[in-house]
Amino acid sequence: MDPEPMLARAAAGLPTGPGLVYEPKWDGFRTRAGTAPTRIVSRSGARTDRRWPELAAALETLPGGLLMDGEIVCWLDGGLSFDALLRRNTAGARRVRELARTEPAHFVAFDLLRVDGRDIRNRPLSYRRRRLERLFADGHDPHLDLTWQTDDPETAREWYEGLGEVGIEGLVVKSADGVYESGHRGWRKYKHAVSTEAVVVGVVGSVERPEALVLGRRAPDTGEMRVVGRTRDLTPEQRAETAPLLTASGERLAAPSRWRGGEAPPHVGVVPETVVEVVPDTGTAAGKWRHVVRFVRPRPDLGVAEVPEGLDVERRPPSG
């Protein structure tokens, strides 16, 4: 049985210090990939080989007894496309084969857990990285990539500042001497934190006591107000400062439940006239911010017409 993946905890700033290395944080599906037998295993431990025939074929070209940790990504139109990855989840066998040709995926390896069937998780990351580099030194299938890595904080900052536009979520910071601790949050992730505005189109709970805000943006092509995200649960102080600004529209909002597991909580529509500042991350899918966003503050000084359209994010540090 393959081990659980090692995880990362959030960092408020870029960690620096001796022995640290930096890698891009890819926006894709976290995956372990093994050879002999060839297998592609999701973060939850499910086998997903049939979704990625191009990757399964690529893994067949590698030596047996390997287990790599990495990310499945898809490049479309000059950037990472999470929507393309989602299409594989619902595609039948024929459609999967077609997508493998038109929207090919790549496996980006960033760690090596087994070599020749031997567990090397207790070896330092520097050793595991050297073995990965040796594996990728010779010609390899174009669907397989090795993630970049640097020990220079300034180079890492350049990656952080320059790669956000193509969908890189930030950086993962690791200890070069560190072992691979399955299930443990021993790495650190430094993600893009930029604020932008959205219109409140609904609430979770009641207008008088909103538990979270449902956010909208106008579609660039039609001007229609569409749901694009949801905030994290509000604190009591945030509820108190936001509730007086909201007016119920009398409509039950048909908002998706994808930002919270389980049964969908009640969504109450409000008049789309209140602007708030939020901090989303770079992950998007199906025209929405893929993760819940952080609420910063109400923006009563701004009108709805001043809110960016679509999922445009004005890149500036959050004000709170």
Backbone hydrogen bonds in HBPLUS format (Angstrom, degrees):
<---DONOR---> <-ACCEPTOR-->    atom                        ^
c    i                          cat <-CA-CA->   ^        H-A-AA   ^      H-
h    n   atom  resd res      DA  || num        DHA   H-A  angle D-A-AA Bond
n    s   type  num  typ     dist DA aas  dist angle  dist       angle   num
A0183-GLY N   A0005-PRO O   2.91 MM 178  5.73 163.3  1.94 119.2 124.8     1
A0007-LEU N   A0184-HIS O   2.96 MM 177  5.70 165.8  1.98 138.0 139.8     2
A0187-TRP N   A0007-LEU O   3.26 MM 180  6.27 169.2  2.27 152.7 150.4     3
A0009-ARG N   A0187-TRP O   2.92 MM 178  6.33 155.5  1.99 141.3 140.4     4
A0189-LYS N   A0009-ARG O   2.86 MM 180  5.95 154.8  1.93 144.2 148.1     5
A0011-ALA N   A0189-LYS O   2.92 MM 178  5.78 142.4  2.06 159.7 152.0     6
A0176-ALA N   A0019-GLY O   2.78 MM 157  5.51 174.7  1.79 169.4 171.3     7
A0021-VAL N   A0174-LYS O   2.85 MM 153  5.39 157.6  1.90 153.6 159.2     8
A0174-LYS N   A0021-VAL O   2.97 MM 153  5.39 164.8  1.99 152.1 157.1     9
A0022-TYR N   A0150-THR O   2.72 MM 128  5.32 158.9  1.77 158.2 165.7    10
A0150-THR N   A0022-TYR O   3.02 MM 128  5.32 149.8  2.12 142.5 151.9    11
A0023-GLU N   A0172-VAL O   2.97 MM 149  5.24 149.9  2.06 147.5 156.5    12
A0172-VAL N   A0023-GLU O   2.79 MM 149  5.24 158.6  1.83 153.7 159.7    13
A0025-LYS N   A0170-GLY O   2.92 MM 145  5.10 153.9  1.99 125.6 121.8    14
A0169-GLU N   A0025-LYS O   2.89 MM 144  5.37 139.6  2.06 170.9 166.9    15
A0029-PHE N   A0072-ILE O   2.94 MM  43  5.00 155.0  2.00 141.1 146.2    16
A0072-ILE N   A0029-PHE O   2.82 MM  43  5.00 164.4  1.84 140.0 143.7    17
A0031-THR N   A0070-GLY O   2.89 MM  39  5.42 173.9  1.90 142.3 142.7    18
A0070-GLY N   A0031-THR O   2.86 MM  39  5.42 146.9  1.97 164.1 174.2    19
A0032-ARG N   A0041-VAL O   2.90 MM   9  5.15 163.6  1.92 150.9 156.3    20
A0041-VAL N   A0032-ARG O   2.85 MM   9  5.15 174.1  1.85 162.1 163.9    21
A0033-ALA N   A0068-MET O   2.88 MM  35  5.19 153.6  1.95 140.4 149.2    22
A0068-MET N   A0033-ALA O   2.81 MM  35  5.19 171.2  1.82 151.9 153.6    23
A0034-GLY N   A0039-ARG O   2.89 MM   5  5.12 166.6  1.90 149.4 153.9    24
A0039-ARG N   A0034-GLY O   3.11 MM   5  5.12 152.7  2.19 128.4 127.1    25
A0035-THR N   A0066-LEU O   3.05 MM  31  5.27 148.0  2.15 142.2 142.5    26
A0065-GLY N   A0035-THR O   3.16 MM  30  5.52 144.6  2.29 115.1 117.3    27
A0048-THR N   A0040-ILE O   2.79 MM   8  5.52 171.3  1.80 161.3 162.7    28
A0042-SER N   A0046-ALA O   2.79 MM   4  5.24 164.6  1.81 154.4 156.6    29
A0045-GLY N   A0042-SER O   2.94 MM   3  5.12 155.0  2.00 107.0 115.2    30
A0051-ARG N   A0048-THR O   3.08 MM   3  5.71 146.5  2.19 118.6 127.4    31
A0052-TRP N   A0049-ASP O   3.06 MM   3  5.59 150.9  2.15 115.0 123.1    32
A0055-LEU N   A0052-TRP O   3.05 MM   3  5.33 128.5  2.33 104.8 118.0    33
A0056-ALA N   A0052-TRP O   2.96 MM   4  6.26 160.9  1.99 158.9 165.0    34
A0057-ALA N   A0053-PRO O   3.00 MM   4  6.13 159.2  2.05 145.7 150.7    35
A0058-ALA N   A0054-GLU O   3.15 MM   4  6.24 146.4  2.27 128.0 137.0    36
A0059-LEU N   A0055-LEU O   2.88 MM   4  6.13 155.8  1.94 152.6 158.2    37
A0060-GLU N   A0056-ALA O   3.28 MM   4  6.51 138.4  2.46 138.2 148.1    38
A0061-THR N   A0058-ALA O   3.07 MM   3  5.58 157.3  2.12 111.8 118.7    39
A0062-LEU N   A0059-LEU O   3.10 MM   3  5.52 168.0  2.11 116.1 119.9    40
A0117-GLY N   A0065-GLY O   2.74 MM  52  4.15 160.9  1.78 123.1 118.7    41
A0067-LEU N   A0114-ARG O   3.28 MM  47  4.86 142.2  2.43 126.3 120.4    42
A0113-LEU N   A0067-LEU O   2.73 MM  46  5.35 162.4  1.76 166.2 171.4    43
A0114-ARG N   A0067-LEU O   3.35 MM  47  4.86 149.6  2.45 128.7 130.2    44
A0069-ASP N   A0111-ASP O   2.94 MM  42  4.99 163.2  1.97 127.7 132.2    45
A0110-PHE N   A0069-ASP O   2.89 MM  41  5.99 175.4  1.89 154.4 155.6    46
A0111-ASP N   A0069-ASP O   3.18 MM  42  4.99 136.2  2.38 148.3 141.4    47
A0071-GLU N   A0108-VAL O   2.96 MM  37  5.22 151.0  2.04 136.2 144.4    48
A0108-VAL N   A0071-GLU O   2.81 MM  37  5.22 176.3  1.81 156.9 156.9    49
A0073-VAL N   A0106-HIS O   2.90 MM  33  5.38 160.2  1.94 154.4 160.9    50
A0106-HIS N   A0073-VAL O   2.84 MM  33  5.38 156.3  1.90 156.1 161.0    51
A0081-SER N   A0074-CYS O   2.81 MM   7  5.59 159.3  1.85 162.4 167.7    52
A0076-LEU N   A0079-GLY O   2.80 MM   3  5.54 162.1  1.83 170.6 169.4    53
A0079-GLY N   A0076-LEU O   3.10 MM   3  5.54 156.3  2.15 114.7 121.7    54
A0080-LEU N   A0166-VAL O   2.85 MM  86  6.03 165.5  1.87 153.0 154.8    55
A0085-LEU N   A0082-PHE O   3.06 MM   3  5.11 118.9  2.45  95.6 110.6    56
A0086-LEU N   A0082-PHE O   2.99 MM   4  6.36 155.3  2.05 151.2 158.2    57
A0087-ARG N   A0083-ASP O   3.04 MM   4  6.34 142.8  2.18 146.2 155.8    58
A0088-ARG N   A0085-LEU O   3.09 MM   3  5.52 139.7  2.26 106.4 116.8    59
A0089-ASN N   A0086-LEU O   2.97 MM   3  5.29 134.7  2.18 104.8 117.1    60
A0096-VAL N   A0092-GLY O   2.80 MM   4  5.97 153.9  1.86 156.9 165.3    61
A0097-ARG N   A0093-ALA O   3.15 MM   4  6.42 158.1  2.20 147.7 152.0    62
A0098-GLU N   A0094-ARG O   3.12 MM   4  6.43 152.2  2.20 144.4 152.2    63
A0099-LEU N   A0095-ARG O   2.85 MM   4  6.11 163.9  1.88 155.5 159.3    64
A0100-ALA N   A0096-VAL O   2.90 MM   4  6.08 146.3  2.01 146.9 156.4    65
A0101-ARG N   A0098-GLU O   3.03 MM   3  5.35 139.1  2.20 102.7 114.1    66
A0102-THR N   A0098-GLU O   2.98 MM   4  6.33 161.1  2.02 151.8 157.4    67
A0103-GLU N   A0099-LEU O   2.67 MM   4  5.02 155.2  1.72 136.5 144.2    68
A0107-PHE N   A0143-HIS O   2.86 MM  36  6.30 160.4  1.90 167.5 169.9    69
A0145-ASP N   A0107-PHE O   2.86 MM  38  6.06 165.6  1.88 160.1 157.6    70
A0109-ALA N   A0145-ASP O   2.79 MM  36  6.16 163.1  1.81 161.3 155.6    71
A0147-THR N   A0109-ALA O   2.96 MM  38  5.91 175.5  1.96 160.2 158.8    72
A0120-ILE N   A0113-LEU O   2.83 MM   7  5.42 174.5  1.83 147.0 148.8    73
A0115-VAL N   A0118-ARG O   2.99 MM   3  5.17 151.4  2.07 138.3 143.7    74
A0118-ARG N   A0115-VAL O   2.78 MM   3  5.17 163.5  1.80 117.8 122.7    75
A0123-ARG N   A0120-ILE O   3.02 MM   3  5.42 164.1  2.04 114.6 119.3    76
A0180-TYR N   A0121-ARG O   2.83 MM  59  4.83 169.6  1.84 151.4 152.6    77
A0127-TYR N   A0124-PRO O   3.02 MM   3  5.39 125.7  2.33 106.4 119.2    78
A0128-ARG N   A0124-PRO O   3.10 MM   4  6.52 163.9  2.13 154.0 158.3    79
A0125-LEU N   A0178-GLY O   2.85 MM  53  5.52 123.6  2.17 136.8 151.5    80
A0129-ARG N   A0125-LEU O   2.73 MM   4  5.90 155.7  1.79 157.8 164.6    81
A0126-SER N   A0176-ALA O   2.90 MM  50  5.08 150.6  1.99 157.1 147.3    82
A0130-ARG N   A0126-SER O   3.09 MM   4  6.26 155.1  2.15 139.2 145.3    83
A0131-ARG N   A0127-TYR O   3.06 MM   4  6.39 157.8  2.12 152.4 158.0    84
A0132-LEU N   A0128-ARG O   3.03 MM   4  6.30 149.7  2.12 141.4 149.9    85
A0133-GLU N   A0129-ARG O   2.84 MM   4  6.13 163.9  1.86 157.3 161.3    86
A0134-ARG N   A0130-ARG O   2.94 MM   4  6.15 152.9  2.01 146.0 153.2    87
A0135-LEU N   A0131-ARG O   3.03 MM   4  6.25 148.6  2.13 139.4 147.9    88
A0135-LEU N   A0132-LEU O   3.02 MM   3  4.99 115.0  2.45  93.7 109.8    89
A0136-PHE N   A0132-LEU O   2.98 MM   4  6.32 144.8  2.11 149.1 158.9    90
A0137-ALA N   A0133-GLU O   2.88 MM   4  5.81 106.2  2.43 136.9 154.2    91
A0137-ALA N   A0134-ARG O   3.31 MM   3  5.00 156.4  2.37  94.2 101.0    92
A0144-LEU N   A0141-ASP O   2.99 MM   3  5.68 164.9  2.02 125.4 128.6    93
A0156-ALA N   A0152-ASP O   3.05 MM   4  6.36 159.3  2.09 153.2 159.8    94
A0157-ARG N   A0153-PRO O   2.85 MM   4  6.13 150.0  1.94 144.5 152.5    95
A0158-GLU N   A0154-GLU O   3.03 MM   4  6.31 150.0  2.12 142.2 150.1    96
A0159-TRP N   A0155-THR O   2.98 MM   4  6.36 153.6  2.05 149.1 156.2    97
A0160-TYR N   A0156-ALA O   2.88 MM   4  6.15 161.7  1.91 150.6 155.9    98
A0161-GLU N   A0157-ARG O   2.85 MM   4  6.07 161.0  1.89 152.1 156.3    99
A0162-GLY N   A0158-GLU O   2.83 MM   4  5.77 153.0  1.91 145.8 153.7   100
A0163-LEU N   A0159-TRP O   2.93 MM   4  5.51 149.6  2.02 151.6 152.6   101
A0166-VAL N   A0163-LEU O   3.17 MM   3  5.64 148.0  2.28 109.6 117.9   102
A0168-ILE N   A0163-LEU O   3.26 MM   5  5.54 155.6  2.32 148.0 140.7   103
A0167-GLY N   A0164-GLY O   3.10 MM   3  5.21 162.3  2.13 106.9 112.2   104
A0192-HIS N   A0169-GLU O   3.07 MM  23  6.19 157.7  2.12 159.5 158.5   105
A0171-LEU N   A0190-TYR O   2.92 MM  19  5.15 156.9  1.97 133.9 141.1   106
A0190-TYR N   A0171-LEU O   2.83 MM  19  5.15 161.2  1.87 148.0 154.5   107
A0173-VAL N   A0188-ARG O   2.65 MM  15  5.09 167.9  1.67 156.6 161.1   108
A0188-ARG N   A0173-VAL O   3.06 MM  15  5.09 162.7  2.09 148.0 152.2   109
A0178-GLY N   A0175-SER O   2.98 MM   3  4.97 157.6  2.03 104.7 112.0   110
A0184-HIS N   A0181-GLU O   3.09 MM   3  5.46 162.8  2.12 133.4 134.6   111
A0195-SER N   A0316-ARG O   3.11 MM 121  6.09 155.4  2.17 158.6 164.8   112
A0196-THR N   A0278-VAL O   2.92 MM  82  5.62 150.8  2.00 156.7 165.9   113
A0278-VAL N   A0196-THR O   2.85 MM  82  5.62 162.7  1.88 158.4 164.4   114
A0198-ALA N   A0276-VAL O   3.04 MM  78  5.68 149.9  2.13 155.7 164.7   115
A0276-VAL N   A0198-ALA O   2.97 MM  78  5.68 163.7  2.00 162.7 168.1   116
A0199-VAL N   A0216-GLY O   3.04 MM  17  5.03 173.2  2.05 153.1 150.9   117
A0216-GLY N   A0199-VAL O   2.67 MM  17  5.03 151.5  1.75 149.3 158.7   118
A0200-VAL N   A0274-THR O   2.89 MM  74  5.59 167.7  1.90 165.7 169.9   119
A0201-VAL N   A0214-VAL O   2.93 MM  13  5.78 161.1  1.96 151.5 157.3   120
A0270-VAL N   A0201-VAL O   3.09 MM  69  5.26 163.7  2.12 115.1 115.5   121
A0214-VAL N   A0202-GLY O   2.80 MM  12  4.76 174.5  1.80 128.2 128.5   122
A0203-VAL N   A0268-VAL O   2.85 MM  65  5.33 146.9  1.96 143.7 154.6   123
A0268-VAL N   A0203-VAL O   2.90 MM  65  5.33 159.1  1.94 155.5 159.9   124
A0204-VAL N   A0212-ALA O   2.86 MM   8  5.08 162.7  1.89 141.9 144.0   125
A0211-GLU N   A0204-VAL O   2.71 MM   7  5.35 159.8  1.75 172.0 175.9   126
A0205-GLY N   A0266-PRO O   3.37 MM  61  5.99 154.2  2.44 141.8 149.1   127
A0209-ARG N   A0206-SER O   3.18 MM   3  5.13 128.6  2.46  93.3 106.5   128
A0234-LEU N   A0211-GLU O   2.76 MM  23  5.62 164.9  1.78 152.3 157.7   129
A0231-THR N   A0213-LEU O   2.95 MM  18  5.41 158.5  1.99 152.6 159.7   130
A0215-LEU N   A0229-GLY O   2.87 MM  14  5.13 171.2  1.88 137.8 140.1   131
A0228-VAL N   A0215-LEU O   2.87 MM  13  5.83 163.3  1.90 142.2 147.2   132
A0217-ARG N   A0226-ARG O   2.96 MM   9  5.57 148.8  2.05 151.8 159.7   133
A0226-ARG N   A0217-ARG O   2.88 MM   9  5.57 172.9  1.88 148.4 149.6   134
A0310-GLY N   A0218-ARG O   2.93 MM  92  6.05 167.4  1.94 153.3 157.5   135
A0219-ALA N   A0224-GLU O   2.77 MM   5  5.36 155.5  1.83 143.4 149.5   136
A0223-GLY N   A0219-ALA O   2.75 MM   4  4.90 149.6  1.84 143.2 150.0   137
A0289-TRP N   A0228-VAL O   2.81 MM  61  5.99 163.1  1.84 168.3 165.4   138
A0293-VAL N   A0230-ARG O   2.95 MM  63  6.25 157.4  2.00 143.4 150.4   139
A0232-ARG N   A0293-VAL O   2.85 MM  61  5.90 137.4  2.04 170.3 161.8   140
A0239-ARG N   A0235-THR O   2.93 MM   4  6.24 156.7  1.99 158.5 165.3   141
A0240-ALA N   A0236-PRO O   3.05 MM   4  6.23 157.6  2.10 144.1 149.9   142
A0241-GLU N   A0237-GLU O   3.10 MM   4  6.39 150.5  2.19 146.6 153.7   143
A0242-THR N   A0238-GLN O   3.08 MM   4  6.06 137.7  2.27 141.1 151.2   144
A0243-ALA N   A0239-ARG O   2.92 MM   4  5.76 170.5  1.93 154.9 157.3   145
A0245-LEU N   A0242-THR O   2.93 MM   3  5.56 152.7  2.00 123.2 131.7   146
A0246-LEU N   A0243-ALA O   3.10 MM   3  5.47 167.3  2.12 118.3 122.4   147
A0271-VAL N   A0247-THR O   2.79 MM  24  5.65 161.0  1.82 166.5 173.2   148
A0249-SER N   A0269-GLY O   3.09 MM  20  5.50 173.8  2.09 121.0 121.6   149
A0269-GLY N   A0251-GLU O   2.84 MM  18  5.20 150.0  1.93 159.6 162.9   150
A0253-LEU N   A0267-HIS O   3.18 MM  14  5.40 134.8  2.40 123.3 131.4   151
A0260-ARG N   A0257-SER O   3.01 MM   3  5.70 165.8  2.03 125.1 128.2   152
A0273-GLU N   A0271-VAL O   2.77 MM   2  5.72 129.4  2.02 116.5 100.4   153
A0299-ARG N   A0275-VAL O   2.78 MM  24  5.30 160.7  1.82 149.3 142.9   154
A0277-GLU N   A0297-ARG O   2.83 MM  20  5.43 174.3  1.83 174.3 175.6   155
A0296-VAL N   A0277-GLU O   2.89 MM  19  5.38 158.4  1.93 155.4 150.0   156
A0279-VAL N   A0294-ARG O   2.79 MM  15  5.00 147.2  1.90 141.2 151.6   157
A0294-ARG N   A0279-VAL O   3.14 MM  15  5.00 171.4  2.15 131.9 129.6   158
A0290-ARG N   A0283-GLY O   2.92 MM   7  5.40 166.3  1.94 126.8 130.6   159
A0285-ALA N   A0288-LYS O   2.91 MM   3  5.44 155.3  1.97 152.8 161.0   160
A0288-LYS N   A0285-ALA O   2.97 MM   3  5.44 144.9  2.09 114.2 124.3   161
A0302-LEU N   A0299-ARG O   3.08 MM   3  5.70 170.0  2.09 120.6 123.4   162
A0306-GLU N   A0303-GLY O   3.00 MM   3  5.49 154.1  2.07 112.9 120.9   163
A0307-VAL N   A0304-VAL O   3.16 MM   3  5.53 167.4  2.17 114.3 118.1   164
A0312-ASP N   A0309-GLU O   3.20 MM   3  6.16 162.3  2.24 148.6 150.8   165
